[in-house]
Amino acid sequence: MKRNYRNAYDALEKIGCPVFESVDCPGRFMISAEENYDEVWADYYDCMHWDHDGWLFGVSGKINKILDKYGLFAEWQNPGCLTVCEA
């Protein structure tokens, strides 16, 4: 993984975000939208969170803030998973 991806991965993992590496996206990482037990990190179907407290297109403002810092963004792979990409 490139340094910006690794730094973002580590920062997200540190705050409890459900990040994981996948063979589907070599060199990048993914974020689960199905592991919203203690905190909702991403929700494909919940429009109430959009544009509220940094939420954008169903992705938590906490995630967006960290990804922005490293020149990355989250894109929906499917309703249960986000792929992290370079901006």
C-alpha positions in Angstrom: 0.0 0.0 0.0 1.2 3.5 -0.7 2.1 5.6 2.3 -1.0 7.8 2.1 -3.3 4.7 2.1 -1.3 3.1 5.0 -1.5 6.3 7.0 -5.2 6.7 6.4 -5.8 3.0 7.1 -3.9 3.2 10.4 -5.8 6.4 11.5 -9.2 4.9 10.7 -8.3 1.7 12.5 -7.2 3.7 15.5 -10.7 5.3 15.8 -12.4 1.9 15.5 -13.5 2.1 11.9 -14.0 -1.3 10.3 -11.2 -1.2 7.6 -9.8 -4.2 5.8 -7.5 -5.1 2.9 -9.0 -7.1 0.1 -7.6 -8.9 -2.9 -10.4 -7.3 -5.0 -8.6 -3.9 -4.7 -4.8 -4.4 -4.6 -2.9 -1.5 -3.2 -6.1 0.0 -1.7 -8.3 -0.8 1.3 -12.0 -1.1 2.0 -14.4 -0.1 4.8 -17.2 -2.3 5.9 -20.7 -0.7 6.0 -22.0 -3.8 7.6 -20.2 -3.5 10.9 -22.1 -0.6 12.4 -22.5 -2.1 15.8 -21.3 0.6 18.2 -21.2 3.4 15.7 -22.7 3.9 12.2 -19.7 4.4 9.9 -21.5 4.3 6.6 -25.0 3.6 5.4 -25.9 3.3 1.7 -29.6 3.6 2.4 -29.8 6.2 5.1 -30.3 9.6 3.4 -30.8 11.3 6.8 -27.1 11.3 7.4 -26.2 12.9 4.1 -24.7 16.4 4.4 -25.1 16.3 8.2 -22.1 16.6 10.5 -19.6 16.0 7.7 -21.6 13.0 6.3 -21.5 12.8 2.5 -23.3 10.3 0.4 -23.8 8.0 3.4 -20.2 8.1 4.7 -19.4 9.4 8.2 -17.7 12.7 8.6 -15.1 11.1 10.7 -14.1 8.9 7.7 -14.2 11.8 5.3 -12.1 14.0 7.4 -9.3 11.4 7.7 -9.4 10.5 4.0 -9.4 14.1 2.9 -6.2 14.6 5.0 -4.4 12.0 2.9 -5.8 12.9 -0.5 -8.3 10.0 -0.6 -12.0 9.4 -0.8 -14.5 6.6 -0.2 -16.6 5.2 -3.1 -19.4 2.7 -2.7 -18.3 -0.7 -4.0 -21.7 -2.1 -3.1 -24.3 -1.3 -0.4 -22.1 -3.2 2.2 -18.7 -1.9 1.4 -16.6 1.2 0.5 -13.5 1.2 -1.5 -10.9 3.9 -0.7 -9.4 5.7 -3.8 -7.1 8.5 -4.5 -8.7 11.9 -5.2 
